[in-house]
Amino acid sequence: MSTVPPAAPAAPAAISVVGIGADGWDGLPARSRRVLGSAEVLIGGPRQLDLLPAAECPGERVAWPSPLRPAVPGLLAAHEGRSVAVLASGDPTFYGIGRTLAETVGAERLNVLPHPSSVSYACARLGWAGEAVETVSLVGRPLAGLSAALHDGRRLLVLSADGSTPAEVAGLLREKGFGGTRMRVLEQLGADRERTVEATAETWPQAGPVDPLNVIALDLVRSPGAPRLGAVPGLPDEAYEHDGQLTKRYVRAATLAALAPAPGELLWDIGGGSGSIGIEWMRTDRSCRAVAVEKDPVRAERIARNASALGVPALGVVTAAAPEGLAGLPAPDAIFIGGGLTAPGLLDACWAALPAGGRLVANTVTLESEALLARWYGEHGGELVRLAVAQAVPVGGFTGWRQAMPVTQWSVTKAGAGA
C-alpha cells in the first residue's frame, strides 16, 4: 500500500514594497502600478496612500501607526495570507521602510520595487556625483548627529524630517562655525510643484513656509577662527568639556590606534571620564557603537553633553561602577579601561566578556595599576608600552620641555576560535 507524503506547508506570501515619489501615480512604472492595483491590502503613510487613485487601487488602505517600528510585526501578522503592498518614499532600502521589513520578515519574503530616491533627484538637479556626496538623515534622528559630518569644503545632503528642519540645520551650522555655508532646500523633488530655495546658513530663515517634503544640499564653509575638528582620532583637548579626567590628545590617538575600530563594532569605554575614547571611536564610522560606563553622575551627564556636541548623540552612558555596571551590556568587540583598573574583579570580568578576537586596551599612570597590567601581560601576552609626551613651554626668555606623566598601556587581542 503506497502512502502519499504530506504536502509541504505553503511558503508565506511575498510582501511587495513599492517606492513612490512626489509625482505620485503618474511617476510609477507599469509593474509598480500592477502590483498596487492587485494588492488586497495597501500599507503606507497617509501622504503616500493619498497619492494612489481609488479606482486604480481598490485594496484596503491601512496607515502606519506611530511609533511605526514596534507596530510592524503585529500589523503584518494581522494581514497574513492576503496580498500586501507596502508604500515607501523613493527607494525603500535607502533610509526607508525596506530595512525594517527585511529585519522583521526576512529579505527573501520581500519583492522590492524601488523608485528614484530624493538623493538621486537632488544630485541630478545639482550636478553632484552621487558617490562623492554623504547623506545624513534627520528623519527620526537627532539634529546633533549632523555635527560629525561637518568639514570645510564638503558637500552634504540632509534628509529633512519636515518643514522646520532647514531652520534647525541653519542654526546648528551657525553654532558650529559654518555660517557661510550655502544652503539649497529642494522641495517636492520630481513633482510639478518642485522648487529650490537658496540662502546661506547665516541668512536663513527665509520668508514663507518650507514644504515638509524637502532635501537640504549643503556646500560647507567653515568660518575663519572656528574650531577645526578632523576626521581621525586625536581631537583637540579643547573640544571637550572636562574636569581634568580626560585622556589627552596624543595618548588618545595612540589608544584609538590600539583599539582599531572597524565599522559596526561595539566598544565598552570603562571609567568614561569625559567620554573622549568612546566619542572618537564612534566618529570613525557612523555604524560604530559605544557604551561609556562611569560611576560619577556628574561626569556621566558631561559625557552625554560631549557626545551630542561632537556629533555622536547615540553614545550610550551607564551611570554605575564597574564591574557591576557591565551586567546586561551587549557583548563588546573591544574594551577600553581608562580608570578603576584596581577595582576587584574588573579585569577578570572584562576578559570574560570579551569574545575571541576581541581587543582590550588599558591605560594607567599609577605604579599599582602598572604592576597589575604587567602581570596580565605576562599571562596573556599582547603589547605593553609606555607613552611619554612632552610639550614646549616658556622657560624665562627661552623655551623648554614640560613632561606629562607617562602612561603605561597594555593592549591585547584575545586568542581562541575565530581570533
Salt bridges, closest charged atoms under 4 A:
ASP23 OD1 - HIS115 NE2 3.72
GLU60 OE1 - ARG82 NH1 2.93
GLU80 OE2 - ARG109 NH2 3.43
GLU103 OE1 - ARG69 NH2 2.26
GLU103 OE2 - ARG99 NE 3.08
GLU134 OE1 - ARG154 NH2 2.15
GLU134 OE2 - ARG286 NE 3.30
GLU187 OE2 - ARG195 NH2 2.91
GLU194 OE2 - ARG125 NE 2.55
GLU198 OE2 - ARG182 NE 2.74
ASP211 OD2 - ARG193 NH1 3.77
ASP219 OD1 - ARG155 NE 3.39
ASP219 OD2 - ARG184 NH2 2.93
ASP237 OD1 - ARG252 NH2 2.75
GLU241 OE2 - ARG302 NE 3.80
GLU241 OE2 - ARG305 NH2 2.58
ASP243 OD2 - ARG299 NE 2.88
ASP243 OD2 - ARG302 NH1 3.38
GLU265 OE1 - ARG359 NH2 2.73
GLU280 OE2 - ARG252 NH1 2.65
GLU370 OE1 - ARG386 NH2 2.64
GLU379 OE2 - ARG375 NH1 3.43
GLU379 OE1 - HIS380 NE2 3.82
